[in-house]
Amino acid sequence: SFSGLRECIRARHKVRIEYRDESERCTSRTLRPLALIFSSPVWLLAGWCETRGDFRHFRLDRIRTLQVRDETFGEEHDKGLAAYLAREAACHPDRVD
């Protein structure tokens, strides 16, 4: 649920998702959830994907299952929200805040 994801972000709980991409391929990912983003018309979960070793976005409507892990994560300079926001700003310099 949306509120459950918000709590995972606040409490820094890792999550495990089953995700179906736009080509209908299903993958399992372990994530450090960082932010929920509204990109009309969909909501996205931004996070550090431990499976891919990089930041990724996941459409909430494509997440098939979500399991909250007992494992939490700390603030790591290169895997946190500040690093994610810096990467987004560098990749999309024409966006206005």
Secondary structure, DSSP 8 states (H G I E B T S, - for coil): -HHHHHHHHHHTEEEEEEEE-TTS-EEEEEEEEEEEEEETTEEEEEEEETTTTEEEEEEGGGEEEEEEEEEE----TTTSHHHHHHHHHHH-TT---
